[in-house]
Amino acid sequence: MFKGLISFCLSRRPIVLMGLLLFAGAGFVAFKLLNIEAYPNPTPVILEITAQAPGLSAEEMERYYTRPMEIGLYTTPGIEVIRSTSFYGLSFVRVSFKYGIDYYFAYSQAAIALQQNVNLPGGVSPNIQANSSTGEIYRYQVVGPPHFGITNLRTVQDWIVARRLLTIPGIAAINSWGGPTKTFQVEVDPHKLEAYSVTVPQILNALGNANINVGGREITVGQQSINIRGVGLIDDGGSDDLRQGYKVADIENVVLSQENGVPVLVKDVGKVSVGYRPRLGILGRDNHDDVVGAIVVQRRTEKTADMIPKVEAAIRTLNHDGSLPPGVQVVPFYDRSHLIALTTHTVLHNLIFGCLLVFLIQWIFLGNLRSAVIVGINIPFALFFATILLVIMGESANLLSVGAVDFGIIVDSAVILVENVFKNFQRTPEERQGLLQRLSDGFWGSDPTRAPDHISQAPGWTDRLRLILISAIQVDKAVLFSALITVAGFVPLFTMQGVEGQIFGPMARTYGYALGGALIATFTITPVIASFLLPENVKEADTIVVRALHRIYKPALRFALTHRALVVGVELAISLGTFFLIAPRLGSEFLPHLEEGNFWIRASMPTTLSLQDGEAASRKMREILLRHPEVITVVSQHGRPDDGSDASPFSNVELFAPLKPLDQWPRGLTKTNSPNRFRLSSTMSCREWCSIFRNTSKTTSKKEFPASKA
């Protein structure tokens, strides 16, 4: 079946060896280019659509915003299910598409449906958020000098840092957290409005018209043309220094109307002050109750290994090119590169350890070092072949897909071939001559080792090479069908749907690529290497391990044949017992446990708790976690970000606690018992919690928030 390929390789062995070296180099390059993720994305395309209307209750948001968006989105092709949640001032709709739907197709179709079918009250426009289950790749904090001010840090984040990072190709969103957003407020006096005959819409129009630059014509001065423009933008005084941007004089002096030739200004009918937008979430870190930070989200189709270096380079540039005010820095506290590095290290460790282990086992059982080397070469060849195909196909590798490759199955075909070469090399001279004569007589088809005249032997073909060719021809069909049977065993993985298909599909494809590479190596590389490494006269002898196994197996076999009924009964009992143990779990889902090495903790407080009163509870949570020496830092997210990208109520607190490397943990502490210590600490601090809630209840009615709910 593979006679032509095998004879081609054996007749051009130097070319095959050079090709092997070039292939190894290409494999190394492909491994460098291969995108390695910690775990596959198990979800289909999910779009999260939000609409915000401050001041409206959850019922009103459901009636006027959530339902119209749901109805308008149902015309989008490829939708699997639509789920929604309505909060105070926020409508959150999650649209799940069927598996296989392209992300950009789903995004564009949903945007068209919203534009054509949805009209929300008050001119509110729904926003398609860029969040995804595996899109958060980087988290950072904006820090500044002691007296810079948290509000100014938030201004830096919104107007400098976020805008710079959004210019990176592949970044979908920057979700800002923490810090109040500065606003300029005009508090009008109704009595003064009536006295001056001024209305609120008139004030809004005047403020909008006053905060604008206008362009005029040009005038000619000598030979020069000079453009005329009017500068009317309101100046808060912070163009050179953010800390000075609190001046309100320009707003106070905006003209509203005139009465008897006297202009009526904004300051005549109200008070202008600097205020803050109502906050929806608070970000805390360690001992600081309010800090400014953000989450960098990549597009679903991007690769983490490519995006993180771009983000890091942009942040380094921001910190050193003078874009930020003096003393302000962007400090990261999490990026997924650590997880990818850990995954890559684990993958390399498993691959190297697996190769060495299989090589050692082959050496022990074959009893011949050269044969073990010939067989072992197939493993890196198969892995390089799979890696090159993954890069060409644009697929990513992960710990599950690469770590599940069974090296024992990979080398099966090579073991069969080498064993047959051994068998033929051990034959008597008469038997060898008979095999060679059968090859010449066309028993396996035309003889490729003959010259064109079909009489003499082609140059370069020795009897040794012809025996290797015969050995490979004898087992080629058996090797091929054994590989096909192994691939057939993965058919259930290829046919899996939903979450299981997303997780185990890459593993099945990677395994198939590796098996294909092993099959190619068996009929190309293995015969050539065997022609160089195997001696002319070989002798197969059982090793010490094989002889020891024979001494154990032969008595057991005699006992089984003598007491057949007993053996069958014991086997049947074991099978039935195993069935009854496994039967209760049939139909349950199997998903591997994926651990990043950090803690992500979610705490739920009383639903009527206000954002400000929950701040003390968030502080206590961080203090409890910081008591443990294995915790590096603790970051709490209380509520939701101002853009509504995370649908969480004020009663929700999420805490991120990255952990030190295991070798820096206290003696006797493991990942298994560390969560139990956290739970114990929370239980021991119950009195402290109750004290916090009682203190906050002074500003909250007992009817809405009784302390007993703590």
N, C-alpha and C positions, 0 to 999 in steps of 0.2 A: 504493500500500500504506500509506504514511504521510501521505496527502494531508490528511486531517482534522487530524492533529497539526501539520503544517507550516502549514496555513492558519490554525489557531488561534493559533500563535505569531506569524505575520506580521501578523495583524489586532490583536494585543494586545502590541505590542513594548515599551511602557514596563513592563507587568507582567512580561514575560519578563526584562527587564534588572534589575528590582528582585528578582525571584526568583533571578537569577544572583548578585547581591550577597549575598542571604541564604544561598544555597547555599554560597558561598565562606566566609562566617562559620561556618556549620555544619561545613564541612570543616576549618577551623582548630581548632574546638573538638574535633572527632572526633580530629584528629591529636594533640591534647594528651591525650585520654583513651586513645588507642591504646596497648596494651601492646606494646613493642618488645623482643624477645629477640635475643640475639646469634645464636642458631642454634636450629632446632627440636629438640624432644626426639625422637630417632629410635627410642626403645625402646618396647616395649609396657609394660603394667603388670607390674612385677617386685616381688615381695615377698621380703624377706630375713628369715629366721626363725632365731633363735639360741637355744641352750641351753648353759649353762655349768655344769660340774661340776669344780671345782678338784681337781687331783691325779690325774685319770684320764688314761690314755694315749690316743693317737689311736685305737687299735684298740678300746678299751673305749667311747670316745665314739661310734664308728661303730656298734657292736653294740647298745648300750643306749639311745642317744639319737637318732642320725641316722636309722637305719632305721625305728624306730617313727614318727618324724615324717614321713618320706617316705610310708610306707604309709598313715598317717592323712590326709595331704593329697591323695592321689590321688582321693579322692571329691569334691574341690572342682570345681564346674563351670567350664569355660572354660580349664582348664590346658593349656598347650602343652607344657611340658617342666619337669622338676624336676632340678636339679643340686645336689650337696652336697659339702662338704669337711669333714673331721674333723681337728681339731688337738688338741694337748695341752690338755685342759680346756675345749674349745670345739667345739660342733657347729654348723655353718653350712649352712643349706638355702636355696637360691635357687629361687623358684617363678616361672616366666615364663608369663604368660597370653597368650591369643590377642589379636591386634590388634582393637581395637574394644570390648574388655571395659572397663566402667566401673571406675575405681579403687576407689571405695567399695564397689561390689558385690564385687569381688575380695577386698578387705580383710575385709569382714564374713563372706563365705563361708569364707575361710581361717581366721578366728578361730573360727567355729562348728565347722569340721572339727577344729581343734586341741583345742577344749574337749570334743567328743564322742568323738573317736577316739584321742586320744593321752594316755597315762598314763606319765609318765617316773619312773624310780627316784628315791628320796630327796626326793620332793616338789618336784622342779625343774619350773618352769613355763616353757614356750617363750615367747619374746618376738618379736613382729613389729616389726622395725626400720623406721624411717621414712626410710631413705636412698633416694635415687634418683639417676639419672645426671645430672640437672640441678638437684638440690635444694639443693646447698651454695651459699649466697648470701653468707655472711659468716664471717670468721675474726677472732678477737681473742685478745689476751693479757692476763692479769690480772697487774698489776705492783704492787709495794708498796715500802715503805721498806727500806733495806739489811738491817735486822735483823728484819724481820717474819717471815721463815721461809717456805720453799716449802710446807711442810705446811699452814700457816695459809692460804696463798693458795689451795691446793686446797680447803680447807674453805669459804672465801669463794665460790669458784666453784660448788661443789656445793650449798651451802645458801642462797646469796643471789642470785648472778648468774643461774645456770641457772634457778632457780625463777621469777625475775622475767621472764626472756625467754620462758619457756614460757607465760606468760599472754597473750602477743600472739596474737591470732587469726590462724591460718594457719601458725604455726610448729609443725613436727611433732616436732622433737627438738633437743637440745643435746648434741652429742657432746664430752665433756670429755676433754682430753689433758693428760698431764704431772702431776708432783707426786705424792708418796705420800699415800694416804688413811689418815688417823689411825684407829687402833683401840686399844681397851683390852684387854690380854691377861692371862690368869690362867694362870701356869705352876705346875701342881700337882705336889706331891712324892708319888709312889706310896706311899712308906713312911709318910708322915704320914696319907695317906688310910686306909691299913690300920690305923694306930694309933688314929685317931679313928672308925673304922667309917663313913666317908663315901664315897659313890660319885660318879662324874663326873656322871651324870644328876641326882643330888641337888644338885650345885653349879649345874648349868644351870637347874634349876627355881628354886633360891633366888635366883639373879641376876635371873631374869625377874620373879619376884614382888616383888623389892625395888625394881625400877625402874618404879614405877607409882604413880599417884595414885588414891585411892579416894574415893567420895562417901558421905556419911551422910545422916541425916534432918535436920530443922531443929528448932531450939529457939526458944521464944518468950521474949523478954526485954521485959517491958512490952508496948508496942504494936508492937514490931519482931519480925520473923521472920528468924532468922539461920541460914544454911545451914552445915552441918558437912561438912568434907572433910579427908581426910588426905593430906598432901603427902609423897610418898615417892620422887620422881624423884632419880636419882643426879646429884649436882652435881660437875662437873669443874672448876668455878671460872672458866669462860670465858664466862659469860653476859654480862658487861660488857666483857671484853677477851679476844679469841680467844687472845692470846699467853699468857694465864694458864690456859688450859683443859687442864692436864696433871695435875690433882690426882686421886689414886687412893684417898684416905682413905675415901670412901663405899663403894667397892667392897671395900676391905679389911675393913670392919666389917660386911659382910653376914653375918647369922647363918645357919649351915648346920644346926646341931643343938645339942643340949645334952648334957653328960655330967656327971652328979651335980650338976645345977643350974648348971653352968658352961657358958656358951654357947661353941660352937665357931664361930670366925669364918673368913672366907676366908683371911685372912693367916696363920692357924694351919696351913693345909694347903698353901699355895703362895705364890708371889710375884706381885704385881700390878704391871704396868708398862704404859707407853704404847708401842705398836708400830705397825706399818704393814701394810696388806693387801698380799699378794704382787702385785708390779707386773707388768703385761702390756705396757706401752708407755711410752716416754719421749719427751717433746717438747723439742727443743732449738732455740735461735735464736741465730745469729751466734756470739758467744764464750761463750754461756751453755749449759751442757750440760743443764740441767733447768729448764724454765719451765712455767707453767700457762697453758693456753689452751683454746679450744673452737671447734667448728664449728657454725654455725647452719644448720639444715636446714629448708626450707619444704616444705609439702605439695605433692604432685605437681600438684594442680589450681590452685595459687595462681600469681599473676603477680609476677615479680621486681620490676617497677617499683613495685608497691604495697607489697611487703613490706619492702624495704630502708629506706625512710623511717621505717617503724614501728620497725624494729630500732634505727636510729640515734637516734630520739627516746627510746626506752627506755634506751639506754646513756647518753645525755646526762643523763637524769633520774637514773640510778643514780650517775653521777659527781658529781652536785651536790646531791642531796637528803638526804645524810647516811646513806644505807642502808649504805654501805661503811665499813669502819674507816678512821680517819684515815690519809691517805697512800696508800691503795689506789685504783687506777684501772683501768678497763677500756680497753685501747688496741687499736683495730682495726689489722690489717696487711693485710687484703684484704677487699674487697667487690665484688660483681659490678656495682655501679653504674658503675664506671669502664669496664667492657667495654660496658655498655649505652649510656653516653654516647658512647663511640667508635663504636659501631654506629649510633647515631642521627645523629651527625655525618657518618658515611660515607654513610648513606642520604640525608640532606639534600643533601650535596655532590653525590651522583650524580644526584639528582632535578633540582636547580637546573642543574647542568652539562649534563645531558641535555636539559632544556627549552631552554636557550640554544643548544646545539649544533643541535638539530633546527630551531629558529627560524632560525638563521643559514643552515643548508643550504637551508631552504625559501625564504629570501630570495634566496639565490644562484641557485637553479634556477628559481624562479618569476619573478624579476626585478621583483617588486612588493612593497614593504614592507607595504602594507595587506593584501594577500593572506596574507603570512607571519604577520601579527598575527592574522588571522581563524583561520588554521589552528592557530597556537600556543596559542590560548585553549582548544582541546580538551584539551591535555595536563593542565593543572592541574584542569580539570573532571573528567576521567577518574580522576585520582589521588584527588581529594576523594571522588568517588563510591565508589571502591574502599575508601578509608579509612572512610567512613561505614558501608558494609556490613560491614567487618571488625569495627567496634565493635558494631554491632547483632547480628551473629552470635556475638559473644563470642570471636572468634579473635584471635590475636596475629600481628604482623608480625615479620619477621626480615630480615637482610641479603640472604639468598638470594631470598626471596619478592618483596621490593620491588625489589631491584637487578636482577632478571631481566626486569623489564617493558621491552619494546622500544617506545620512543616513536615510532619510525618506523612501526611497524604501527598504533599508536594513532591517528596522524593520517592514515592512508591514506584513510579514508572522507571526512574533511573535505577532503582534497586533491582527491578525485574530484568532490565537490560544487562546490568553488570553481572548479575548472577548467571544469566545465560552465556555471557562471554566467558565467565569462569568455567562453566560446565563444558563448553566446547574446547577451551584451552586445555582442559584436563583429559580429553579423550586420547586414545592411543593414536599413533601415527596412521594406522590403517583407517580408523574411524574419521580422522580429520580429512584424509585423502578422499574418503567416500563423500563427505560433505562438499568438498571442493568440486568433485566430479558431478555431483548433483546440480551444483550451481552452474557448471559449464553446460550441462545437458538441458538447462532451461526449466528445472523443476520449479523454480520461483519466478518464472518468466525469463525474458531475455537477460543475458549476463552482461552487466555494465562494465565488467572488468576485462572484457575481451577487446582486442583491437578491431578496427573497422573491417579487417579481412575475416573476422570471426574464427581465426585459426590460432594466432599467437595471442599472448597476454598483453594487455595495454601497459605502457610504461608507468612505473610508480606503484603498481599493484603487486604487493607481496602476498604470500600465502597467509601471513598474519593479518593483514588488512582485509583479505577476502573472508577470513574466519569471523572477524568483527562484523563485517557486512552481513554475513549469513546469520550471525547471532541476533542482529537487530531485525532482520527480515522475519525471522522465526517468531518474534514476539510483538511485532508492530501492531497487529490487529488486537491482540490481547491487551496491550497497553492503551490503545485508543479506546476500546470499549470500557476498560476500567475507569478511565478518566471521564467518559460520558456518563457512566453510572454514578460517579461522585458528583458530577454537575447536576444530574437528575435529582440527587438528594436535596439540592438547594431550590428546586422548583417551588416548594411551599413558601420559601422566603421571597422569591420573585413575585409570587401571586398575592402577597400580603397587601392589605389596603389600610388606609388611615394612618394612625400614629405608628403602628407596628411596621407598616411598609416604609415609612419615612426613616425609621431607625435601622431596620434590618436590610432594607434594599441596598444601601451602599456597601454593607458587609458582603452580601451575596455577589454583587458585581465585582468587588475587589477580589474575592475568592475565585470567581470565574476567570478574571484576568490572570491571577497568579497560576491557576491550573493550566491555562493556555500557554503561559510562558514556560512552565515546567515541561509540558508536552513538547514544545518546540526545542527546548534544551536537550531533552532526552534523545531526539533523533538528529541533532546537529552537534552540540557540544560534547555530549557524553561519549559517543564513539571516537571522536577525535582525541579527547583527553585520555580515553582508555588505550588508544594506540600508542601514546607516549609513556604512560605510567605503568601499565600492566606488563609484567615480564613475559618472556616467551613461554616459560614453563611455570605454571602455577599449581599450587597444591592446597586444596581446601581442607581445613582442619577445624574441629570444634574448639571454641575457646573454653576457658575455665567456667565462665558464666553459663554457656550453653550446656556444658557437661553437667553442671550442678542442676540446671533446670530439668535436664533429662532424668537425673536421678530422682527428682521429685515427681516428675510427670508420669514416668512409666509405672511406678506402683499405684499412683492414683488412677491411671487408665485401667490397669488390671482390676483394681477394686470396683471401678464403675462397671466394667464388663461382667464381672462376677455377680455383682449385686445390682442388677439393672432395675428391678422393681423399686428398691429402696432409693436409688439415685433419682429415678423419675418422680417418685413421691415427694422427696425433699425439694426437687426443682419446682414441682407443681405448687407446693406449699409456699415456697419463696415467691413465686410469680403471683399467686393469689394475694399474699400479704402485701407485696409491692403495689398491686393493683388497688387494694383497699386503702392504702396510704395515699396514693396519687389521685384516686377517683374524686375525692372532695375538691381537689384543685383543678379538675378538668373544666375548661371553659373560662378560667380566670386569665387575666392578661399578664403576660410576662414582660416586664420592662426592666432593664438593668439599672442598678443604683449608681447614679452619677454624682460625684462629690467634687466640689471645687476647693474645699479646704477652708471655707469661711462660713460664718453664721449669718443667716438672714432671718430675722425674727419679726413677727407681726404681733402687735398687741392691740386689743380692742377695748376701748373704754366706754363708759356710758354714752349712749347715742346723743343725749341732749347736752353733752359737755361742750362748752365753747372752746374756741381755738386758744384763747389766752389762758383760760383756766387749766387746760390740759398741758401747758408748758411745764408746770412743776412736776407732773407725772412723768413726762418725757425725760426731764433732768434726772429724776430718781432712777429711771430705767438705765440711763447711761452710767450713772454712778455704780449701780449694781454690777453691770457687765465689766466696768473698768477695774473692779476689785480682783478680777482673775488675771493672773500674770501672763497667761497665754494670749490675751487679747491685745492687739496693737493699738487700735483706736475704735471708737464707737461713733457712728453717724446716725442721727435719728431724722426721719422724715415724718413730720406731723401734719396731717391734712393732705392737701394736694397742691400741685404747682399752680401758679396763677393762670396759665394757659389752659388748664383743665385737661391736660394730656393724660393724667392719672386719675381715674374715677374713684376717689376715696373720700369718705366723710371726715369731718373734723375729729371724730372719735377714733380714727385709725392712726396708729403709729407703726412705722416700719424702721427697724434698726439693722444697720450693716456693721458687722463686727469682724474685720479681717484678723486672722490668727497668725502667730509666729510660726516658723518652721518647727516641725515636731522635735528636732534635736534641742530646741531652746525651751521646751515645756518642762515644768517641774517633774521630778522623778515619779514614776507610777501613774502619770496622767496620760490618757489616750483619748482618741476622738470618740470612743464609745461612751466613756463615763464623763466627758466634759459637759455635754448637754444636761446630764443629771445634776451636775454641780450648779449649773445655771438655774435649773428649776428649784433646787434646794435653796439657793440664795434668794430667789423670789419669794419662796414660802417663808423663810426666816424674816423677811422684811415686810411681812403683812402689816404689822403695826405701823411701820413707817408709811406704807401706802394709805392705810386708813387715815393717818394723820394728815397726809396730803389732801385727800379727798374732803376731809372735814374742813380744812382751811379754805379750799376752793369753794365749798358749799356756802361760805359766808357771802359770796357774790352770786350764788345761784340758788334759786328757790328749791326748798327741800322736795317739793312736789315733782320737779323735773329731775333732780339729781340727788337722791338720798344717799348718804354716806354708806349705808349698808350694802349698796351695790358694789362696793369696792371688793 
